[in-house]
Amino acid sequence: MDNIHPKIESSDTEPRKDDFVISGPFRLVKPYHFDFVCSVKQRWAGQTIIDIFEKEFKGRNRAYYENAFKVGKLRVEGPKKKKGRVVTADTLLNQGERMRHHVHRHEPPVPNIPIQIIEANDDFVVVNKPPGIPVHSAGQYRKNTVHGILQAEHGHLMPMAPSHRLDKPVSGILVFSRNRNAAERIRKAMASGETTKVYVARVSGRFEKDVLVDAPMCFDYTLAKAIVRDNDERDMTSSRKRRHEDDDDEKEEGKKNDPKGDSIFRSAKTVVRLLAHAPDGKTSLVECQPITGRTHQIRAHLSHIGFPIANDVTYGGTWGGYTSTVDLAKSLGITRNLDNPEHTKKTIIHGSEALDVNDIVPEDLRDDVCPHCPYYVARDYPVDLTPLWLHARKYSFCDQEFIAPYPTWAKDDFPSLQ
């Protein structure tokens, strides 16, 4: 790919301090040319490379991908491509064939919040993760991640890898392992149940009675949310339990999308304890200790017992809060219209404000065919940086315990915590 651009980066390129730009409350990344490589998945087989990229990578439109293929920025190559096979824009691809895209990447912004290092020793680095920043490279994010920022600002601590993860809008204790032995120690501790995680959450309503929520669950990737069902053998949930009206429909959809059907539901248990009531009585602060580790377990279990995280709109919260990019675009009436730059938006939700971020990229960092230039922030890709009111407060493993300070939404509104 070097024949296309001399400064193209790959997944091995390490982030540097000067890759970032601070703009008010946001941390931006200077756009860069990136060598994106992926293989044709089973569900993509039988489609053209143009069709695949248009459907799966929606940051650019079909006309862009057609032109990228024409000039060689988008192409198909080994390792499973048959020798001598000529691939055109109309060729149907096979599973395992490798696709390559030389893309001018515009990463989404993240909050400009310092990452507090709680502990750093020869085996582990423990940080207090800010909300709004993903843990590691995924999707549109590569440098604007907790790992990427630490790599740029604290390179002497590298190499390290996350031992667990927190969702992007969640804050709190995050542990990185610095060597294989440390990673194996924490893996074994997790597998044997010798780790303890304690979260705090701000929930809707006046929570009164400590409970053990014992309710199996699964994660439906079509709905992008967890589904919970009652445990017939033991029901220790609150008497104020409230179920979403569409639970049964979601369960059936989950069964339909997974041939294992009902077996996708797995045991899930969470202990929920009261910490404090807000002075107005409309919300409560609770401590949650997951006994098992399922995707979205705390969020789904709190909703299941009728006390959803107050600003978790995905699970019934009504106080406003973090919204996915797809849902946010719908609510703001944003549709991709990259052919008409005057009608595109660069919206970032920050607190209660919807901001159109218009920072301009210097000319030497622009790409002539990139639809997102000359702006740092990608067009028509709204990002919500609202913190979810869920915080990883304590983490214990290998005879060590780490504690993060309470977040602002807890300590400022619950005087009894002081």
C-alpha positions in Angstrom: 0.0 0.0 0.0 3.0 2.3 0.3 2.7 3.1 -3.4 -0.6 5.0 -2.5 0.6 7.0 0.5 4.0 7.1 2.2 2.7 7.7 5.7 0.0 5.0 6.0 -0.4 3.5 9.5 -1.2 0.0 10.4 -2.6 -1.7 13.5 1.0 -1.9 14.8 1.6 1.8 14.7 1.8 3.2 18.2 -0.2 6.3 19.2 2.0 9.4 20.0 1.2 12.5 22.1 1.1 14.7 19.0 -1.5 12.6 17.4 -4.1 14.3 19.6 -5.7 17.7 19.6 -7.6 19.2 22.6 -10.6 21.3 21.6 -12.5 22.5 24.7 -14.1 19.6 26.4 -13.1 17.1 23.7 -10.0 15.1 22.8 -9.7 14.8 19.0 -7.4 12.7 16.9 -5.6 14.1 13.8 -7.0 12.2 10.8 -4.5 9.7 9.4 -4.2 7.2 6.5 -4.8 3.7 7.8 -4.3 0.3 6.3 -7.5 -1.5 7.3 -7.5 -5.3 6.7 -10.2 -7.8 7.3 -11.4 -11.2 6.0 -14.7 -12.0 4.3 -17.0 -13.4 7.0 -19.4 -16.2 6.4 -22.4 -13.9 6.4 -20.6 -11.6 3.8 -19.8 -14.4 1.3 -21.5 -14.1 -2.0 -21.5 -10.3 -2.1 -19.2 -7.9 -3.9 -16.6 -5.9 -2.0 -18.5 -2.7 -2.8 -21.7 -4.2 -1.3 -19.9 -5.4 1.8 -18.3 -2.1 2.6 -21.4 -0.1 1.8 -23.5 -2.2 4.2 -21.0 -2.8 7.0 -18.8 0.3 7.0 -21.3 3.2 6.7 -19.0 6.1 7.3 -18.7 6.4 3.5 -21.2 6.1 0.7 -21.3 3.7 -2.3 -19.8 6.3 -4.7 -16.8 6.6 -2.5 -16.2 2.9 -2.3 -16.6 2.5 -6.1 -14.0 5.2 -6.6 -11.7 3.7 -3.9 -11.8 0.4 -5.7 -11.1 2.0 -9.1 -8.0 3.8 -7.8 -6.7 0.8 -5.8 -7.5 2.1 -2.3 -10.0 -0.8 -1.8 -9.0 -4.2 -3.0 -9.1 -8.0 -2.5 -5.9 -10.0 -2.0 -4.6 -13.2 -0.3 -4.3 -15.4 1.6 -7.3 -17.4 0.2 -7.6 -15.6 -3.1 -7.0 -18.1 -5.8 -3.8 -17.5 -7.8 -4.6 -15.7 -11.1 -8.2 -14.8 -10.0 -9.1 -11.4 -11.3 -11.5 -9.5 -8.9 -13.6 -6.8 -10.3 -16.1 -4.5 -8.6 -18.8 -7.1 -9.6 -17.0 -10.3 -8.4 -18.8 -12.2 -5.6 -16.3 -12.9 -2.8 -15.7 -16.1 -0.9 -15.4 -16.6 2.8 -11.8 -16.0 4.0 -10.7 -13.8 1.2 -8.8 -10.8 2.5 -10.1 -7.3 1.8 -7.9 -4.2 2.2 -8.9 -0.6 2.5 -6.5 2.3 2.5 -8.8 4.7 4.5 -8.4 8.3 5.7 -9.6 7.7 9.3 -11.4 10.3 11.3 -11.8 8.9 14.9 -14.8 10.0 17.0 -14.0 12.5 19.8 -13.9 11.5 23.5 -14.1 13.6 26.6 -11.0 15.5 27.6 -10.7 13.9 31.0 -7.4 12.8 32.4 -7.0 9.0 33.0 -6.1 8.6 36.7 -3.5 5.9 37.4 -4.4 4.3 40.7 -1.6 1.7 40.8 1.3 0.8 38.6 3.7 -2.1 39.4 5.6 -4.7 37.6 2.5 -6.8 36.9 -0.5 -4.5 36.7 -1.6 -1.0 35.9 -4.9 0.0 37.5 -6.7 3.2 36.3 -9.9 5.1 36.9 -11.5 5.0 33.5 -13.4 8.1 32.5 -16.8 7.7 30.9 -17.1 8.1 27.1 -13.8 6.5 26.2 -13.7 2.9 24.9 -11.2 0.6 26.6 -9.4 -0.7 23.4 -9.4 -0.5 19.6 -12.9 -1.3 18.2 -14.9 0.0 15.3 -14.0 3.6 14.6 -11.7 3.9 17.6 -8.0 3.1 17.6 -6.1 5.9 19.2 -8.9 7.6 21.2 -9.1 4.7 23.6 -7.9 4.2 27.2 -5.2 1.9 26.0 -4.2 4.3 23.1 -4.1 7.4 25.3 -2.0 5.5 28.0 0.3 4.3 25.3 0.9 7.9 24.0 1.2 9.5 27.5 2.8 6.7 29.5 4.8 4.7 27.0 7.1 3.5 29.8 4.3 1.3 31.1 4.0 -0.6 27.9 3.3 -3.3 26.9 0.1 -4.0 28.6 -3.3 -5.4 27.8 -6.8 -5.0 29.5 -7.6 -7.9 31.8 -11.4 -7.1 31.5 -13.5 -4.4 29.9 -16.0 -1.7 30.8 -18.5 -0.3 28.3 -17.7 3.0 26.8 -20.1 5.1 28.9 -19.2 3.3 32.1 -16.4 4.7 34.4 -14.3 3.2 37.2 -11.6 0.6 38.0 -10.0 -0.9 34.9 -7.0 -3.3 35.2 -4.3 -3.9 32.6 -1.8 -6.8 32.8 1.8 -6.0 31.9 3.0 -9.6 31.3 1.7 -13.1 30.5 2.1 -14.4 34.0 0.1 -11.5 35.4 -2.6 -12.0 32.8 -2.8 -15.7 33.6 -3.0 -15.0 37.3 -6.0 -12.7 36.9 -7.6 -15.1 34.3 -7.4 -18.0 36.8 -8.8 -15.8 39.6 -11.7 -14.8 37.4 -12.4 -18.4 36.4 -12.3 -19.7 40.0 -14.5 -16.9 41.3 -11.7 -15.3 43.3 -12.3 -11.8 42.0 -14.8 -9.3 43.4 -16.2 -6.4 41.5 -18.4 -3.8 43.2 -20.2 -1.1 41.2 -22.4 1.9 42.2 -25.4 2.8 40.2 -28.0 5.6 40.4 -31.4 4.1 39.8 -34.9 5.4 39.3 -37.2 5.3 42.3 -36.8 4.7 46.1 -35.0 1.5 46.5 -35.5 0.0 50.0 -34.6 -3.7 50.3 -31.3 -5.4 49.6 -31.9 -8.3 47.2 -30.2 -11.1 45.3 -31.3 -10.9 41.7 -31.2 -14.5 40.5 -32.5 -14.3 36.9 -31.0 -16.1 33.8 -30.2 -13.9 30.8 -28.8 -13.9 27.3 -27.6 -11.1 25.0 -29.5 -10.6 21.8 -27.2 -9.1 19.2 -30.0 -8.2 16.9 -31.6 -6.0 19.6 -28.2 -5.0 21.1 -29.5 -5.6 24.6 -29.7 -8.3 27.2 -32.9 -10.3 27.8 -33.8 -11.5 31.3 -36.3 -14.2 32.4 -37.5 -15.2 35.8 -35.8 -18.1 37.6 -38.7 -20.4 38.6 -36.8 -22.1 41.3 -35.9 -18.9 43.3 -37.3 -15.5 43.0 -35.7 -13.0 45.5 -36.4 -9.9 43.5 -38.1 -6.8 44.8 -41.9 -6.8 45.2 -41.8 -3.6 43.1 -40.7 -5.7 40.1 -41.7 -4.2 36.8 -41.2 -6.0 33.5 -41.0 -4.4 30.0 -44.1 -5.2 28.0 -42.1 -6.5 25.1 -40.0 -9.0 27.1 -41.8 -12.1 25.7 -41.4 -10.8 22.2 -37.7 -10.2 22.7 -37.2 -13.7 24.1 -38.9 -15.3 21.1 -36.7 -13.1 18.8 -33.6 -14.2 20.7 -34.6 -17.9 20.3 -35.3 -17.3 16.6 -31.9 -15.8 16.0 -30.0 -18.5 17.8 -30.4 -22.2 16.9 -29.7 -23.1 20.5 -33.0 -21.5 21.4 -33.7 -21.4 25.1 -30.3 -22.8 26.0 -28.8 -19.3 25.3 -30.1 -18.2 28.7 -27.4 -18.7 31.3 -27.4 -18.3 35.1 -26.9 -14.7 36.2 -26.8 -13.4 39.8 -26.3 -9.9 41.2 -26.4 -8.7 44.8 -28.0 -5.2 45.1 -27.6 -3.1 48.3 -28.9 0.3 49.2 -26.4 3.1 49.7 -28.4 6.3 49.8 -31.6 8.0 48.7 -31.5 11.3 46.8 -32.9 14.2 48.9 -35.9 14.5 46.5 -36.6 10.7 46.7 -36.7 10.3 43.0 -33.5 8.3 42.6 -31.4 6.0 44.8 -27.8 5.1 44.9 -27.2 1.3 45.1 -24.2 -1.0 45.3 -24.1 -3.9 42.8 -22.0 -6.9 43.1 -22.2 -9.3 40.1 -21.7 -12.9 41.1 -21.6 -13.9 37.5 -20.3 -11.9 34.5 -22.8 -11.6 31.7 -22.9 -8.8 29.1 -24.9 -5.9 30.5 -25.8 -8.0 33.6 -26.1 -5.1 36.1 -28.0 -2.9 33.7 -30.5 -5.6 32.8 -30.9 -7.0 36.3 -31.7 -3.5 37.7 -34.3 -3.0 35.0 -35.7 -6.5 35.7 -36.5 -5.7 39.3 -38.1 -2.3 38.4 -35.2 0.0 39.3 -33.4 0.8 36.0 -30.3 3.0 36.0 -32.0 6.3 35.8 -30.3 7.6 32.6 -30.0 4.2 30.9 -32.5 4.6 28.1 -31.8 1.2 26.7 -33.1 -0.5 29.8 -36.0 1.7 30.8 -34.3 4.8 32.3 -36.2 8.0 31.7 -33.8 10.7 32.9 -32.1 10.9 29.5 -28.6 9.6 28.9 -26.3 7.7 26.7 -27.7 6.8 23.3 -26.1 4.7 20.6 -25.0 6.3 17.4 -27.7 4.7 15.3 -30.5 5.7 17.7 -29.0 9.1 18.3 -29.0 9.8 14.5 -32.7 8.8 14.3 -33.6 11.1 17.2 -31.7 14.0 15.8 -33.1 13.5 12.3 -29.5 12.9 10.9 -29.1 10.9 7.8 -25.9 10.4 5.8 -25.8 12.8 2.9 -22.1 12.9 2.2 -22.8 14.0 -1.4 -24.1 17.3 -0.1 -21.7 18.6 2.6 -23.9 21.6 3.3 -26.5 19.2 4.7 -24.2 17.1 6.9 -23.7 17.4 10.7 -20.9 16.7 13.1 -22.9 16.4 16.3 -21.5 15.6 19.7 -23.8 15.2 22.7 -22.0 16.7 25.7 -24.1 17.0 28.9 -27.4 18.5 27.9 -26.0 20.2 24.7 -25.9 19.0 21.1 -22.8 20.6 19.6 -21.8 20.8 16.0 -18.0 20.5 16.2 -16.4 22.4 13.3 -12.6 22.2 14.0 -10.8 22.3 10.7 -8.0 19.9 9.8 -4.7 21.5 8.6 -4.3 21.2 4.8 -1.3 18.8 5.1 -3.4 16.3 7.0 -6.3 16.3 4.5 -7.1 13.7 1.8 -8.5 14.9 -1.5 -11.1 12.1 -1.8 -12.1 11.8 1.9 -15.8 12.8 2.4 -15.1 13.8 6.0 -12.4 16.4 5.4 -11.7 19.2 6.1 -13.2 18.5 9.6 -11.7 16.5 12.4 -15.1 15.0 13.3 -16.7 12.6 10.8 -19.9 13.9 9.1 -23.2 12.4 10.1 -21.8 10.1 12.7 -23.2 11.6 16.0 -21.5 10.6 19.2 -23.0 10.6 22.7 -20.5 11.3 25.4 -23.1 11.3 28.3 -21.8 9.2 31.2 -24.0 6.2 32.1 -24.7 6.3 35.9 -22.8 3.1 36.5 -19.3 3.1 38.0 -16.9 0.3 38.8 -16.0 1.3 42.4 -14.0 -1.6 43.7 -12.0 -4.5 42.2 -10.4 -7.2 44.3 -8.1 -10.0 43.0 -4.9 -11.8 43.9 -5.0 -10.5 47.5 -5.2 -6.9 46.2 -8.1 -4.4 46.4 -8.4 -1.2 44.4 -10.9 1.6 45.0 -11.9 4.4 42.7 -13.4 7.7 43.9 -17.1 8.2 43.6 -18.1 9.9 40.3 -19.6 13.4 40.3 -23.1 12.2 39.7 -22.9 10.2 43.0 -21.0 12.4 45.4 -22.6 15.7 44.5 -26.2 14.6 44.7 -26.0 12.2 47.7 -24.9 14.2 50.7 -24.9 11.2 53.0 -21.9 9.8 51.1 -19.7 12.6 52.4 
